[in-house]
Amino acid sequence: MHFSRSRFWLAGLLFTTLAFVQPAFAQKPTDIQVEVAGYSNDTALLGYYMDGKTYIYDTLFANDAGQFEIKHDTAVQGGIYLFVLKPNNNYFEVLLNGRTDQFSLKTDSSDFIGGMEVKGSTENQLFYEFQKYALEMEQKIRPIRTAYDSLSADSVDADSAEVEELRQQLVDLDKEVRAFRKKLADENPETFLSTLYNLISEPELPDSLQNAEDDSTKRAALYWYRNNFFNGVNLSDPSLLRTPVLKPKLNNYLERMVPPHPDSAIKQADYLIGLAEGNPLTYRYVVSTVFNYFVNSKIMGMDQVYVHMAEEYYMDGKAPWAGEEFLQQLADRIPVLKTLLIGKPAPELVIPDDEGQVQFLRQQPYDYTVAFFYDPTCGHCQKSCKKLRTVVQSLEEEGISIGVYSVCTKPDEAKWKDFIEEYEIQDWVNVCDMYNTTGFREVYDIKSTPKVFVLDQGKNIMAKQLEPLQVEDLIRQKEDLPAREKEEGEDEAGEDMMH
C-alpha cells in the first residue's frame, strides 16, 4: 500500500506524527473522534507501519456529523498510525500508546499540522508542539541549505569562508532541533513519545572521547557508543513494531556497532535479542531481523553467526513461530555449514586426477592450498581460472608455497581435459568425480560455481568464497608481503574479507 504526503525533512527529524484527543465521556479503551475540515469524502483508511511497509488496519466511515470514529472494546496496539484521505491517499500520522487511547482531534485538509487541534492527549499535544516548531525551523534552514549547496558545488567557492559559515549555521540549527526534541523526551520519560524520540536519537560521546586519535581511545569511544545506543528505549515495547523507525534503528546497530568477527558478532546478536525478550512480539521481530541480517551477510565468516542463531533460537525451540518445513531445512543445512566454518578442518576429498591417480585434498604438500570448484562451461569460472593462475604464479615468484586442488564439477571428461589444456593449468592437481561417488557438492555446499576455499598448512579453512585477487591480497597480508598493485577499474565480487 502506498500513501503520499508532503513531508519536510531536516537533520535528526525522521518522521512526523499526528495526535488524537479524548473526550470526557469516552468509555472504551480505544475511542477516537477525527474531524477533517475541507474533506467531503465519507470514507477514510486507518493504516499502520510494520517492518518498513504500510498496511491497512481498518476502513472508516463518517457519521452524520462528518466525524470519523475509531472505537474498540480492547486497546489497539500502540504505534504510529496513518489517517489516510481519499482519493489521493494523502495522510497524517496518529500516535497511539496502546493502553487507553481516548481523545479527539480536528484539523484541516489543507494544513494537517498547522490546523491541528488536540484535546485529551498530553503526549500528542507535546508531539505536535515539536512538529510546529520543526516547521518553523525548516523555514530558517531551507535558504541556508540552498545557498550552502550552491556554493559548495562550485569548485572555486567550495572551500571559502562563506561556505564554512553557512555550514556552521546548519550545524547550529540542527543542534537546536535536537536539543528541543531531547528536552521534550527528558521531561516526559514515561510517554511513548519519549521512547520514539530516544529511538531516533543517537548518543552523544562525552568530551573525553570525542575526536579520538589513538587506538585505545577510539575503542573506548566505540564501546561507550555501543553500550548507550539504546538509552531510553525499551525494545520490549510492542508499540515500537508499528513505527517506521524501529527497523532502521536495528539495522543501524547491526551495520555499525557489530564487529566483523564471528565471536564478537554472536555476543552482540544475543545482547540485542536479550533487550527484546520482555514481549513475545518484539522478541520474534528482533530474532527474525538479526537472523536474516546474518543469513544475508557478505562478510566472510558471518555464517558462524547464522549457525549460532539457527541452533540457539530456532532449532532449540525458542522460535515457536517457525514452521516445520523451515526447521527441517535448517536441520538439513546447518550440519553442512558447521563443517565449512572458518578455522574448521577442511573436509577430506579423495578424487582421481586427469592421469587416474587418486588425490587427497588434505595431503597436498603446500603451505596454502586453494580448493577451486568450477564448471568448464561457466564463463565466470573461465575468467576466475585465468586470474587464479596469474595469482598463483605471482605468489610463487615471491617464494610462497601454494598449490591448487582444482575440482571440475561437470562429469564430462572431454570438456574437463580441454579446459586443463586451454587454461594451461597442468601443474595444478586437477580432479573430477565422474560418477559422483564422493558427494563433494553436498560436502562443500557447491550450489554455484566458481567456489574457492583457501586452506592453511594444516588444511584448516582460512578463507572462502573469494575472488582470485582477494586470495592474493589475503596471502600477501598473512605473509607480510608488499600489497599488489590494484588493477584499473578493479571491482571484484565475493565476500568481504575480515580485517
C-alpha positions as CSV (number, residue, x, y, z in Angstrom):
1,M,0.0,0.0,0.0
2,H,1.5,3.4,-1.0
3,F,0.4,6.6,0.6
4,S,1.6,10.1,-0.2
5,R,2.1,13.2,1.9
6,S,4.0,16.4,1.8
7,R,7.0,15.8,4.2
8,F,9.6,18.2,5.5
9,W,13.0,16.7,6.4
10,L,15.8,18.1,8.5
11,A,18.7,16.5,10.2
12,G,17.5,14.4,13.1
13,L,13.8,14.5,12.1
14,L,12.8,11.1,10.8
15,F,9.1,11.3,10.8
16,T,6.0,13.4,11.6
17,T,3.0,12.3,13.5
18,L,-0.4,13.5,14.4
19,A,-2.4,13.0,17.6
20,F,-5.9,12.4,18.6
21,V,-7.9,13.7,21.5
22,Q,-10.0,12.1,24.3
23,P,-13.5,13.4,25.1
24,A,-14.5,13.2,28.8
25,F,-17.4,10.8,28.0
26,A,-15.3,8.1,26.3
27,Q,-15.6,4.7,27.9
28,K,-13.9,2.2,25.6
29,P,-10.1,1.7,25.8
30,T,-10.0,2.9,22.2
31,D,-12.4,5.7,21.5
32,I,-11.2,8.3,19.0
33,Q,-13.0,11.0,17.0
34,V,-11.5,12.6,14.0
35,E,-12.8,15.6,12.1
36,V,-11.0,17.0,9.0
37,A,-12.3,20.3,7.7
38,G,-12.4,20.6,3.9
39,Y,-12.7,16.8,3.4
40,S,-16.0,15.8,1.9
41,N,-15.5,12.1,1.3
42,D,-17.3,9.8,3.7
43,T,-14.6,7.2,3.7
44,A,-11.0,7.1,5.1
45,L,-8.5,4.5,6.0
46,L,-6.5,3.8,9.1
47,G,-3.1,2.3,8.3
48,Y,0.0,1.3,10.3
49,Y,3.7,0.7,9.8
50,M,5.3,-2.7,10.1
51,D,8.9,-3.7,9.1
52,G,9.4,-0.8,6.6
53,K,6.0,-1.2,5.0
54,T,2.4,0.2,5.5
55,Y,-0.7,-1.9,5.9
56,I,-4.4,-1.1,6.2
57,Y,-5.8,-1.6,9.7
58,D,-9.4,-0.5,9.2
59,T,-11.8,1.3,6.8
60,L,-13.6,4.2,8.5
61,F,-16.9,5.8,7.6
62,A,-18.1,9.3,8.5
63,N,-21.1,9.7,10.8
64,D,-23.9,12.1,10.3
65,A,-21.8,14.9,11.8
66,G,-19.0,14.2,9.4
67,Q,-16.7,12.7,12.0
68,F,-14.8,9.5,11.8
69,E,-14.9,7.3,14.9
70,I,-12.4,4.6,15.9
71,K,-13.9,2.6,18.7
72,H,-12.7,-0.8,20.1
73,D,-13.6,-2.7,23.3
74,T,-9.9,-3.5,23.6
75,A,-6.9,-1.4,23.2
76,V,-5.4,-1.1,19.7
77,Q,-1.7,-2.0,19.7
78,G,0.3,1.2,20.1
79,G,2.4,2.7,17.4
80,I,2.3,5.3,14.7
81,Y,-0.9,5.0,12.6
82,L,-1.8,6.7,9.4
83,F,-5.2,8.5,8.8
84,V,-5.5,8.3,5.0
85,L,-7.7,10.6,3.0
86,K,-9.3,9.5,-0.3
87,P,-8.8,9.6,-3.2
88,N,-5.2,10.7,-3.3
89,N,-4.1,8.8,-0.2
90,N,-2.8,12.0,1.5
91,Y,-2.4,11.2,5.2
92,F,-1.3,12.4,8.6
93,E,0.1,10.2,11.3
94,V,-1.6,9.2,14.6
95,L,0.3,8.4,17.7
96,L,-1.4,5.6,19.9
97,N,0.0,4.5,23.2
98,G,-1.7,1.1,23.1
99,R,-3.3,1.5,26.5
100,T,-6.2,3.9,26.8
101,D,-6.4,5.9,23.6
102,Q,-9.5,8.1,24.3
103,F,-9.2,11.5,22.6
104,S,-10.4,13.6,19.6
105,L,-8.8,15.7,17.0
106,K,-9.7,18.3,14.5
107,T,-7.6,19.5,11.6
108,D,-7.8,21.0,8.1
109,S,-7.2,19.1,4.9
110,S,-5.1,22.0,3.6
111,D,-2.7,22.1,6.6
112,F,-2.6,18.9,8.7
113,I,0.0,20.1,11.2
114,G,-0.8,23.8,11.4
115,G,-4.5,23.3,11.6
116,M,-4.4,20.5,14.3
117,E,-6.4,20.9,17.5
118,V,-5.6,18.2,20.0
119,K,-7.6,17.5,23.1
120,G,-7.2,14.9,25.8
121,S,-3.8,13.6,24.9
122,T,-0.8,15.3,26.6
123,E,1.9,13.4,24.8
124,N,0.4,14.1,21.4
125,Q,0.0,17.7,22.2
126,L,3.7,17.8,23.1
127,F,4.5,16.0,19.9
128,Y,2.6,18.5,17.8
129,E,4.4,21.2,19.6
130,F,7.6,19.8,18.2
131,Q,6.1,19.4,14.7
132,K,5.1,23.1,14.6
133,Y,8.5,24.1,15.9
134,A,10.2,21.9,13.3
135,L,8.2,23.6,10.5
136,E,9.4,27.0,11.7
137,M,13.0,25.8,11.9
138,E,12.7,24.4,8.4
139,Q,11.8,27.8,7.1
140,K,15.1,29.0,8.6
141,I,17.1,26.1,7.3
142,R,15.9,26.0,3.7
143,P,17.5,29.2,2.3
144,I,20.8,28.5,4.2
145,R,20.8,24.9,2.8
146,T,20.2,26.2,-0.7
147,A,23.0,28.8,-0.5
148,Y,25.3,26.2,1.0
149,D,24.6,23.6,-1.7
150,S,25.1,26.2,-4.4
151,L,28.4,27.5,-3.2
152,S,29.9,24.1,-2.1
153,A,29.1,22.7,-5.6
154,D,31.3,25.4,-7.1
155,S,35.0,24.3,-7.2
156,V,36.1,27.9,-6.7
157,D,33.9,28.7,-3.7
158,A,33.8,25.2,-2.1
159,D,36.5,26.0,0.5
160,S,35.6,29.6,1.1
161,A,34.9,31.2,4.5
162,E,31.4,31.9,3.4
163,V,30.7,28.2,2.8
164,E,32.2,27.3,6.2
165,E,30.0,30.0,7.9
166,L,26.9,28.5,6.2
167,R,27.9,25.0,7.2
168,Q,28.3,26.1,10.8
169,Q,24.8,27.8,10.7
170,L,23.3,24.5,9.6
171,V,25.1,22.6,12.3
172,D,23.9,25.0,15.0
173,L,20.3,24.9,13.8
174,D,20.4,21.1,13.7
175,K,21.7,21.2,17.3
176,E,18.8,23.4,18.3
177,V,16.2,21.0,16.8
178,R,17.8,18.0,18.5
179,A,18.0,19.9,21.9
180,F,14.3,20.8,21.7
181,R,13.4,17.2,20.9
182,K,15.6,15.9,23.7
183,K,14.0,18.3,26.2
184,L,10.6,17.0,25.4
185,A,11.7,13.4,25.8
186,D,13.6,14.1,29.1
187,E,10.7,16.0,30.6
188,N,8.2,13.2,29.8
189,P,10.1,10.0,30.3
190,E,7.1,7.8,30.8
191,T,5.4,8.5,27.5
192,F,5.6,6.6,24.2
193,L,6.6,9.9,22.7
194,S,9.8,9.9,24.8
195,T,10.6,6.4,23.6
196,L,10.1,7.4,20.0
197,Y,12.4,10.4,20.3
198,N,15.1,8.3,22.0
199,L,14.8,5.7,19.3
200,I,15.6,8.2,16.5
201,S,18.3,9.9,18.5
202,E,21.9,8.7,18.8
203,P,24.1,9.1,22.0
204,E,26.5,12.0,22.2
205,L,30.0,11.0,23.1
206,P,31.4,12.6,26.3
207,D,34.0,15.3,25.6
208,S,36.9,13.0,26.7
209,L,36.1,10.5,23.9
210,Q,35.4,13.0,21.1
211,N,37.9,13.5,18.3
212,A,39.8,10.4,19.4
213,E,43.2,9.8,17.6
214,D,44.9,6.9,19.4
215,D,43.5,3.3,19.1
216,S,42.7,2.8,22.7
217,T,40.5,6.0,22.9
218,K,38.8,5.0,19.6
219,R,38.0,1.6,21.1
220,A,36.7,3.2,24.3
221,A,34.5,5.6,22.2
222,L,33.1,2.7,20.2
223,Y,32.3,0.7,23.4
224,W,30.7,3.7,25.1
225,Y,28.6,4.5,22.0
226,R,27.5,0.9,21.6
227,N,26.6,0.5,25.3
228,N,24.5,3.7,25.1
229,F,22.9,3.1,21.7
230,F,19.5,2.2,23.1
231,N,19.4,4.6,26.0
232,G,15.8,5.4,26.9
233,V,14.4,2.7,24.6
234,N,12.6,-0.3,25.8
235,L,12.9,-2.8,23.0
236,S,10.3,-5.0,24.7
237,D,7.6,-2.3,23.9
238,P,5.4,-3.8,21.2
239,S,4.3,-0.3,20.1
240,L,7.7,0.1,18.5
241,L,6.8,-2.5,16.0
242,R,4.2,-0.2,14.4
243,T,6.6,2.6,13.7
244,P,8.8,3.4,10.7
245,V,11.9,3.9,12.9
246,L,12.5,0.5,14.6
247,K,13.8,-1.3,11.6
248,P,16.4,1.4,10.6
249,K,17.5,1.6,14.2
250,L,18.1,-2.2,14.4
251,N,19.9,-2.2,11.0
252,N,22.0,0.8,12.1
253,Y,23.1,-1.1,15.2
254,L,23.9,-4.3,13.2
255,E,25.8,-2.4,10.5
256,R,27.8,0.0,12.7
257,M,28.0,-1.5,16.2
258,V,28.6,-5.2,15.5
259,P,32.3,-6.0,14.8
260,P,33.0,-8.1,11.7
261,H,34.3,-11.0,13.8
262,P,32.1,-14.0,14.4
263,D,32.6,-14.4,18.2
264,S,32.0,-10.7,18.8
265,A,29.1,-10.6,16.5
266,I,27.5,-13.6,18.3
267,K,27.8,-11.7,21.6
268,Q,26.2,-8.6,20.1
269,A,23.4,-10.6,18.5
270,D,22.5,-12.3,21.8
271,Y,22.7,-8.9,23.6
272,L,20.3,-7.3,21.1
273,I,17.8,-10.2,21.3
274,G,18.0,-10.0,25.1
275,L,16.8,-6.4,25.1
276,A,13.5,-7.6,23.4
277,E,12.8,-10.7,25.4
278,G,10.2,-9.0,27.6
279,N,7.5,-9.3,25.0
280,P,6.8,-12.2,22.6
281,L,6.0,-9.9,19.6
282,T,9.2,-7.8,19.9
283,Y,11.2,-10.9,20.7
284,R,10.0,-12.6,17.5
285,Y,10.7,-9.5,15.4
286,V,14.2,-8.9,16.7
287,V,15.2,-12.6,16.5
288,S,13.9,-12.7,12.9
289,T,15.7,-9.4,12.0
290,V,19.0,-10.5,13.4
291,F,18.8,-13.9,11.9
292,N,18.0,-12.6,8.4
293,Y,20.8,-10.0,8.7
294,F,23.4,-12.7,9.2
295,V,21.9,-15.0,6.6
296,N,22.4,-12.3,4.0
297,S,25.8,-11.0,5.3
298,K,28.5,-10.6,2.7
299,I,31.3,-10.5,5.4
300,M,33.4,-13.6,5.4
301,G,32.9,-15.8,8.5
302,M,29.5,-14.4,9.4
303,D,27.9,-17.7,8.6
304,Q,29.2,-18.8,12.0
305,V,26.7,-16.3,13.5
306,Y,24.0,-17.7,11.2
307,V,24.7,-21.2,12.5
308,H,24.6,-19.9,16.1
309,M,21.3,-18.2,15.6
310,A,19.8,-21.3,13.9
311,E,20.9,-23.6,16.7
312,E,20.4,-21.3,19.7
313,Y,17.0,-19.9,18.8
314,Y,15.3,-21.9,16.0
315,M,16.4,-25.5,16.4
316,D,16.4,-25.3,20.2
317,G,12.7,-24.5,20.3
318,K,13.0,-20.8,21.2
319,A,11.2,-19.7,18.0
320,P,7.7,-21.1,18.3
321,W,6.5,-19.3,15.2
322,A,8.9,-21.2,12.9
323,G,7.1,-23.8,10.7
324,E,8.1,-27.5,10.5
325,E,9.3,-27.1,6.9
326,F,11.6,-24.3,7.7
327,L,13.0,-26.1,10.8
328,Q,13.7,-29.2,8.7
329,Q,15.6,-27.0,6.1
330,L,17.7,-25.8,9.0
331,A,18.2,-29.3,10.3
332,D,19.5,-30.3,6.9
333,R,21.7,-27.3,6.1
334,I,23.3,-26.3,9.4
335,P,25.4,-29.5,9.8
336,V,26.9,-28.8,6.4
337,L,27.7,-25.2,7.2
338,K,29.2,-26.1,10.5
339,T,31.9,-28.2,8.8
340,L,32.8,-25.3,6.5
341,L,33.2,-22.6,9.1
342,I,36.4,-20.5,9.1
343,G,39.0,-22.3,11.2
344,K,37.5,-25.8,10.8
345,P,39.5,-28.6,9.3
346,A,38.7,-28.8,5.6
347,P,36.6,-32.0,4.8
348,E,38.7,-34.5,3.0
349,L,38.2,-35.1,-0.7
350,V,39.6,-38.2,-2.4
351,I,39.2,-37.9,-6.2
352,P,41.1,-39.2,-9.2
353,D,43.1,-36.7,-11.2
354,D,43.5,-36.5,-15.0
355,E,46.1,-39.2,-15.0
356,G,43.9,-41.6,-13.0
357,Q,45.9,-41.1,-9.7
358,V,43.9,-40.7,-6.5
359,Q,44.5,-37.2,-5.0
360,F,43.8,-36.4,-1.3
361,L,42.9,-32.7,-0.7
362,R,44.3,-32.8,2.9
363,Q,47.6,-34.4,1.8
364,Q,48.6,-31.6,-0.6
365,P,52.2,-30.5,0.4
366,Y,51.7,-26.8,0.4
367,D,51.6,-24.0,3.0
368,Y,48.5,-22.7,1.2
369,T,46.1,-24.9,-0.8
370,V,43.3,-23.4,-2.9
371,A,40.4,-25.7,-3.5
372,F,38.9,-24.4,-6.7
373,F,35.5,-25.8,-7.8
374,Y,34.5,-24.9,-11.4
375,D,32.3,-25.8,-14.3
376,P,34.4,-25.8,-17.6
377,T,31.4,-24.3,-19.5
378,C,30.9,-21.5,-17.0
379,G,32.1,-18.1,-18.3
380,H,32.8,-16.7,-14.8
381,C,34.7,-19.9,-14.0
382,Q,36.9,-19.4,-17.1
383,K,37.7,-15.8,-16.1
384,S,38.4,-16.8,-12.5
385,C,40.7,-19.6,-13.6
386,K,42.8,-17.2,-15.7
387,K,43.1,-14.8,-12.8
388,L,43.8,-17.6,-10.3
389,R,46.6,-18.9,-12.4
390,T,48.2,-15.4,-12.5
391,V,47.8,-15.1,-8.8
392,V,49.4,-18.4,-8.1
393,Q,52.4,-17.6,-10.3
394,S,52.8,-14.2,-8.7
395,L,52.9,-15.7,-5.2
396,E,55.2,-18.5,-6.2
397,E,57.6,-15.8,-7.5
398,E,57.5,-14.3,-4.0
399,G,58.6,-17.7,-2.6
400,I,55.2,-18.7,-1.3
401,S,54.4,-22.4,-1.2
402,I,50.9,-22.6,-2.8
403,G,49.0,-25.2,-4.8
404,V,45.6,-25.6,-6.4
405,Y,43.3,-28.6,-5.9
406,S,41.1,-28.0,-8.9
407,V,37.8,-29.8,-8.9
408,C,35.8,-30.0,-12.1
409,T,32.1,-30.2,-11.2
410,K,30.9,-31.3,-14.6
411,P,31.4,-35.1,-15.2
412,D,32.4,-34.6,-18.9
413,E,35.9,-35.9,-19.4
414,A,36.5,-34.3,-22.8
415,K,35.4,-30.8,-21.6
416,W,37.4,-31.3,-18.4
417,K,40.7,-32.1,-20.2
418,D,40.1,-29.5,-22.9
419,F,39.8,-26.9,-20.0
420,I,43.0,-28.0,-18.4
421,E,44.8,-27.7,-21.8
422,E,43.2,-24.4,-22.8
423,Y,43.9,-22.6,-19.5
424,E,47.3,-24.1,-19.0
425,I,46.8,-25.5,-15.5
426,Q,48.6,-28.8,-16.0
427,D,50.7,-28.0,-12.9
428,W,47.6,-27.9,-10.7
429,V,46.1,-31.0,-9.1
430,N,43.2,-31.5,-11.5
431,V,40.5,-33.9,-10.3
432,C,37.0,-34.8,-11.4
433,D,34.4,-37.2,-9.7
434,M,33.0,-38.7,-12.9
435,Y,30.5,-40.9,-11.1
436,N,29.7,-38.7,-8.1
437,T,31.0,-41.2,-5.6
438,T,32.3,-38.6,-3.1
439,G,29.3,-36.3,-2.7
440,F,31.6,-33.3,-2.9
441,R,28.7,-31.0,-3.9
442,E,27.0,-31.7,-0.6
443,V,30.2,-31.8,1.5
444,Y,31.4,-28.4,0.2
445,D,27.9,-26.9,-0.3
446,I,28.5,-26.3,-4.1
447,K,25.3,-24.7,-5.3
448,S,27.0,-22.5,-7.9
449,T,30.5,-22.1,-9.4
450,P,33.2,-21.0,-9.2
451,K,33.7,-21.5,-5.5
452,V,37.0,-21.1,-3.7
453,F,38.3,-22.3,-0.3
454,V,41.8,-21.3,1.0
455,L,43.4,-23.8,3.3
456,D,46.4,-23.2,5.6
457,Q,49.3,-25.5,6.1
458,G,47.3,-27.7,8.5
459,K,44.5,-27.8,5.9
460,N,42.1,-25.7,8.0
461,I,39.8,-23.4,6.2
462,M,41.2,-19.9,6.5
463,A,39.0,-18.2,3.9
464,K,36.3,-19.0,1.4
465,Q,34.2,-17.6,-1.4
466,L,36.9,-15.2,-2.5
467,E,37.7,-13.9,-6.0
468,P,41.3,-14.7,-7.1
469,L,42.7,-11.3,-6.4
470,Q,41.3,-11.4,-2.9
471,V,43.1,-14.7,-2.4
472,E,46.4,-12.9,-3.3
473,D,45.6,-10.0,-1.0
474,L,44.9,-12.4,1.9
475,I,48.1,-14.4,1.5
476,R,50.2,-11.3,1.0
477,Q,48.8,-9.9,4.2
478,K,49.4,-13.2,6.1
479,E,53.0,-13.3,4.8
480,D,53.7,-9.6,5.4
481,L,54.4,-9.1,1.7
482,P,54.0,-5.8,-0.2
483,A,50.5,-5.2,-1.4
484,R,49.9,-5.9,-5.0
485,E,49.1,-3.0,-7.4
486,K,45.3,-2.6,-7.9
487,E,44.1,-3.2,-11.4
488,E,42.5,-0.2,-13.2
489,G,38.7,-0.2,-12.5
490,E,39.0,-3.2,-10.2
491,D,35.7,-4.1,-8.6
492,E,35.5,-7.8,-7.8
493,A,32.6,-9.6,-6.3
494,G,32.9,-12.0,-3.4
495,E,32.6,-11.9,0.3
496,D,34.3,-9.0,2.1
497,M,37.4,-10.1,3.8
498,M,37.6,-9.7,7.6
499,H,40.4,-7.4,8.9
